Amino acid sequence: MIYGAALAAAMCFSFCIRSVLLYRGFSEQERAGLRLQQELKTADAVVDAAEAAAAYQRIGSSIPEVQLRILQRQWQLALALLKSVQMCRYNAALEQEVPVYNARLKEHLDVMLDRCSTTLTGGGAVRSEVLWQIHNVAGSARLLKAFVMLEDEKNVDKVQGMLRDALSDFKAAIETVDSTGAPVGDKNIPRWNFELLNSEQYVKKIEAARTDLEKTQALKENLETLIPEMGGYAPGEPVETKIKK
């Protein structure tokens, strides 16, 4: 009886210790979750895109929801760089700055695409509500990179390959968003992007009879009509942005 009582007491003590440790673990997880939500709320309130992206990165979390926020702000920065390129191109006094801004834009887009790839292949589960937006951002970034590549390298084959990758991203975004309960407006975002890029059939319609220069010029003109304006629909965020086809 004494041994039995001692064994029961030991088991009870072990159970109590385990319960205390589990409680502490759950409590710490809850506190960490609350801290993350507060940090996200603070960063969400930052208006400047560069400052907001830096604030999200300081959080130090690799979860897809945080990475998507960074990508959305980085997309705003990409559009700002694009606007600088366009302003320089049509200003004789600043025309020599175009290659500089193009290089900065290409480097920025490469960083975005690396973040998209890392998030999509990170091994963890990505919610469909987040996944389709990451695919959509990736497609938009590839489209803009194709524009920069055409400007700098004038390599039509590489540009066509980039456009194919953009189409694949938009297709993946469409398939994913359709599996969610997202509003119709959200479901249409990647469809509009895909329609604009695919309806012109850029990869197929460049006639083989044209010279390389003519091919490049035609593709460049078509690409310029696709680049979204500041605050455009392409990244799918922020939600309050009005979307027009």
Helices and strands as residue ranges (DSSP letters): H 2-44, H 49-59, H 64-89, G 95-97, H 98-120, H 128-152, H 156-177, H 184-199, H 202-205, H 212-224
